[in-house]
Amino acid sequence: MNRKNIARLISCLMLAVMLLGIIPASAEDKTKVTIWHTFTKGQEEYLNNAIADFNASQDTIEVEALTQPFSGFTNSVYSAVNEGIGPDIIFNYASEAAKYVEAGQLADLSQYIYDPEIGIEGFDEALAPGVMNGEVKAFSDGIIHYLPAYTTGPIIFYNKDIFEELDLKVPTTWEEMEHVCATIKEKKDMPGFGIESLVDFMHMLIMETEGAGYIDVENKKVLFDTPEVRAKVAWVVDMSKKGYFALKPNGGYFSEDFNPGIVASYMGSCAGYPYITPDGFEFDMAPLPSETWYPSWNRGPIVFYYNDDARAEAAYEFVKYFISADVNAGWVEAVTALAPYSWTKDTDAYKAFVAQDSLAVRSLNAVNVNLKNAGSLPAVQGAADIRNFLSAALEKAAADEMTVDEAWDECVKLSNAALQGK
């Protein structure tokens, strides 16, 4: 081959290399990231649009969202992850992520967040200290595995007509709540207060009890087995047996009891306001009684690890995009939530959203009142199980399946075993 042909061949090879550098990777060559979720229609639509926009901006990553049944979702995820066929991302709480830490099944997001090239600038200052130190950086291995995407919390939905007819004020303490419920039971023969999130209600009572606590992380045991906490448990059970409190709805949610007037008020998520369709009465929303501790809910992406660094980094890239200011501002509005990040709070879109005079913003304002008391609980192995044990103890005692002491003894025993991995 003469020099001219050799030069021509080299030129062709160089052109081919250049073309390969600008031609997008085929779908088969892209790193796939799968999200499993249970979001409702409007929320799902926003998530899918965000995914489409992200995918359009990428040459090497492709994200897909798969809607899953709500019932048994976390159990399905747990089984699939253990089999190595689970999702890359789910949206849940730090306590749910803690179930996977000791088995090494979560991605190390810290290495990406603080990377000089692909990291998140200003991350350490972007979240409230309680959320950052009590949830994001509170895993037992000292690594970040989860990031919040939105903040919600429990509030009171109440029947304005009944409260005005009986000249009742919305309770600001639990003592006032007992008085209000006694009056409603006597005059209307219905429970005055339903508790949709029984475990979060118990968290409030426990954490506001002097001398009590939640988990001794170092010694792997609970701190809520005190006489004072047992007295509060007995009080809740007594309120249920008197018909003042309803611990379980007749349907799936307390909105289904509230709408037809079966219960006069209930504790539920601020995001539940769209499901309130009163049958012939007006309703309103108000803050829960909170003195020193409030269970704000910071839900967001948990990223799993399947011994594939490229896949884990690709999942992180989507998470970083999803919590970015403008995208996150749209998301919190779609789910009726407050923004956890300072950069989101600074956007014009978020400021316009929270300035609206709407039911959505009124529900969020009822959360905002208590955020000064917002606290977090240790995200350690067994934390998610303890939630189930707490609610089960109250339900068993209220149904006379056990005495209060028997139910609480069982709760404490099972909780300690869960913390110790037994």
Secondary structure as UniProt FT lines:
FT   HELIX           3..22
FT   HELIX           27..29
FT   STRAND          31..37
FT   HELIX           41..56
FT   STRAND          61..67
FT   TURN            71..72
FT   HELIX           73..82
FT   TURN            83..84
FT   STRAND          89..92
FT   HELIX           94..97
FT   HELIX           98..100
FT   TURN            101..104
FT   HELIX           110..113
FT   TURN            116..118
FT   TURN            121..122
FT   HELIX           123..125
FT   HELIX           129..131
FT   HELIX           132..136
FT   TURN            140..141
FT   STRAND          150..152
FT   STRAND          154..159
FT   HELIX           160..165
FT   TURN            166..167
FT   HELIX           174..188
FT   STRAND          193..195
FT   HELIX           198..207
FT   TURN            210..211
FT   STRAND          215..216
FT   TURN            217..220
FT   STRAND          221..222
FT   HELIX           227..241
FT   TURN            242..243
FT   STRAND          245..246
FT   HELIX           255..258
FT   TURN            259..261
FT   STRAND          265..269
FT   HELIX           270..275
FT   STRAND          283..286
FT   STRAND          297..304
FT   HELIX           309..322
FT   HELIX           325..334
FT   TURN            335..336
FT   HELIX           342..345
FT   HELIX           348..354
FT   HELIX           359..368
FT   TURN            369..370
FT   HELIX           371..373
FT   TURN            381..382
FT   HELIX           383..398
FT   TURN            399..400
FT   HELIX           404..419
FT   TURN            420..421
//
